[in-house]
Amino acid sequence: MDVLFIDVSGNIGPAFVLTIIADLFTGIGSTIAYFIRRNSVLLTAFVTGIMVYISLDELLPMAHRYGYSHTVIIGIVLGMFVMALSLLVLRVFSIPIIYL
């Protein structure tokens, strides 16, 4: 959506602000969900699947249309690398991984 907003308005500022606001609400929502449904692994897996679906099915084709396909693919690969690295660091330093 941000790519579309930048393309229509020609200004990156409002798209950046909307992205920050969406990310803040995502963090607030996940914190609330943590305290309400602590042991809901199924709900967490379902929401994670929705996010992956939206990323790969909606955002990736839109990035191809607007010419940002390489940037998005690099971002996806780097995100996977960061997640794998963080799990490795947690395991090496014997930090327990909390599954919600």
Secondary structure as the mmCIF struct_conf table of DSSP 4:
data_model
#
loop_
_struct_conf.conf_type_id
_struct_conf.id
_struct_conf.beg_label_comp_id
_struct_conf.beg_label_asym_id
_struct_conf.beg_label_seq_id
_struct_conf.end_label_comp_id
_struct_conf.end_label_asym_id
_struct_conf.end_label_seq_id
HELX_RH_AL_P HELX_RH_AL_P1 ASP A 2 SER A 9
HELX_RH_AL_P HELX_RH_AL_P2 ILE A 12 ILE A 36
TURN_TY1_P TURN_TY1_P1 ARG A 38 ASN A 39
HELX_RH_AL_P HELX_RH_AL_P3 VAL A 41 TYR A 53
HELX_RH_PI_P HELX_RH_PI_P1 ILE A 54 LEU A 59
HELX_RH_AL_P HELX_RH_AL_P4 LEU A 60 TYR A 66
TURN_TY1_P TURN_TY1_P2 GLY A 67 GLY A 67
HELX_RH_AL_P HELX_RH_AL_P5 SER A 69 VAL A 92
TURN_TY1_P TURN_TY1_P3 PHE A 93 SER A 94
HELX_LH_PP_P HELX_LH_PP_P1 ILE A 95 TYR A 99
#
